[in-house]
Amino acid sequence: MKMTDLKTHPDAPDGSIIPYYMKNGDEHSCTVEPWCFNDITLWGTYSSIVSQESDPFKISTDNTIPKILLENPPDQVMNASIEPLREALRRDAKQKPPGREGWNLLMQYDKFSTRQFLGIGGSKPSPDSSIPPPPYNYETIEWMETFNGGTNWYDQAFSETVLESLDFEYDTQHKGWFCILGGAQQLSKILESKITQKPHYGNRVTKITAKGPMEVEIQVDTPHGKKTKCQYKGLVNTTTLGCMRQMDVSRAGLNYATKQALRSLGYGPSSKVAIKFKRAWWIHDLGTHGVKMGGLGHSDLSIRTCVYPSYNIYDDADGTAVLLCSYTWQQDAERIAALVSSNPEPDQKVAEEAELKELLLRDLARLHRSEHMSEEELYELVRDNYITHHAHAWGGDPNTAGAFAFFRPQQFTKMWNKMIQPSGDVVIAGEAASPHHAWVVGALESVIHGLHAWMAENVSLVPALSLAMAILERNEPGNPFVGLPPYMTPDISKWQGDLGRRHRSRYLDPIRKPGGV
């Protein structure tokens, strides 16, 4: 995978790494993005908009939200509230070996939802900010949530909010973002091309059985109705927890905390809708408000967030173009999902989503209206350029049963640390088994730790596993496939392996005796 850019290399192949613009502007140009809240559309950045009027969207006409907060971008208000915690976590990561002080401090707040934390306060304010710290009133918290995330976003664990913010703003010297040309699936395709034993698509694992030490059996249902059984020394399960719950794991030897996690660990709904247009009207037909780099459209409309792609900004003006016109989370995603058809035939699916299509066109027109073009004119422009669309709701997908882990209060402190322990020879991995929810790095970290702990569990049976453990413990900058994650030391991972071995003995000993189940 080579790093390039489409301006100088327009014929770059799929799998190339290209710049991704989080904003429609950079240090050399003003950011111009649409903001539509309370049915008022304005263009610019939040800061440039409120510099003209402190409450431009008429959200606080009764003055319930303090003026000093309204005059600051909502994401900066949140960041000022959590910066001391974020800095403590940064200090942890910089230490060799990684420290625990920041993590332990964050876990003291894990019992709170984000809404509760903002309502009661309690952490030290950021010394470098003039923004008043919490507690905030209900109206202020609603304003922050509406601009910063999906509806009901702040009902999840406060620790989620802190960790997610670090995923985007860990390094203040960060120079830019990149994406994979052709989509993120190119990464898995390239990885698949490197392995000799290829995955079997269309097969569903329906049962997991612990048979003995280093002996796990799975049952696989093929697309043709055939049931087969396979034996392994160990099993690393990387499905979502919702999908694993669909399997028969009654004899998998899972510890109770893992069973509890399969049922109750928080997952976030998410929906996306992309439209294929005859031309990229958002680039070429909006006058001075044209989206020239990428970035986002912000709104409280049903579509909520509109994502402008970075890969087609240099394409021919008369060529077709795809716009991710709606990216939603939480309750907003559930509302969109209600209009998404499950019909597997693409043409029939689109036809059954006529109500969704009309909603998308209407909201796109309202989001992008300006002094250059009315909402009615924009609606005609968007409608006339429409070719087709594709909508997907991860909460209704049987292969995901949810988009990504999004923990509720106390689930980090009381459940996650037990779920990531091996249940005998069954290891739970994937982004849900890491603090980096929804990110590939989280999935990688979880597998490295999971394998290391499983090897520690079985090193007495296979001494050569100690060599593999030593490899996984290496710290090699630039190599994401080795090195335990910062929150996991070798000793803690080995201790978790010992807990897995003890649990396996407690589970297997009774069923291996005469008369056992």
Buried (B, 14 or more C-beta within 10 A) or exposed (E): EEEBBBEEEEEBEEBBBBBBBBBBBEEEEEBBBBBBBEEEBBBBBBEEBBEEEEBBBEBBEEEEBBEEBBBBBBBBBBBBBBBBBBEBBBEBBEEEEBBBEBBEBBBEBBBBBBBBBBBEEEBEBBEEBEBBBBEBBEBBBBBBBBBBBBBBBBBBBBBBBBBBBBBEEEEEEEEEEEBBBBEEEBBEEEEEEEEEEEEEEEEBBEBBBBBEBBBBBBBBBEEEEEEEEEEBEBBBBBBBBBBBBBBEBEBBBBBEBBBBBBEEBBBBBBBBBBBBBEBBBBBBBBEEBBBBBBBBBBBBBBBBBBBBBBBBBEBEEEEBBBBBBBBBBBBBBBBBBEBBBEEEEEEEBBEBBEEBBEBBBBBBBBBBBBEBBEBEEBBBBBBEBBEEBBBBBBBBBEEBBBBBBBBBBBBBBEBBBBBBBBBBBBBBBBBBBBBBBBBEEBBBBBBBBBBBBBBBBBBEEEEEBEEBBEEBBEEEEEEEEEBBBBBBBBEBBBBBBBBBBEBBEEBBEEBEEEEEE
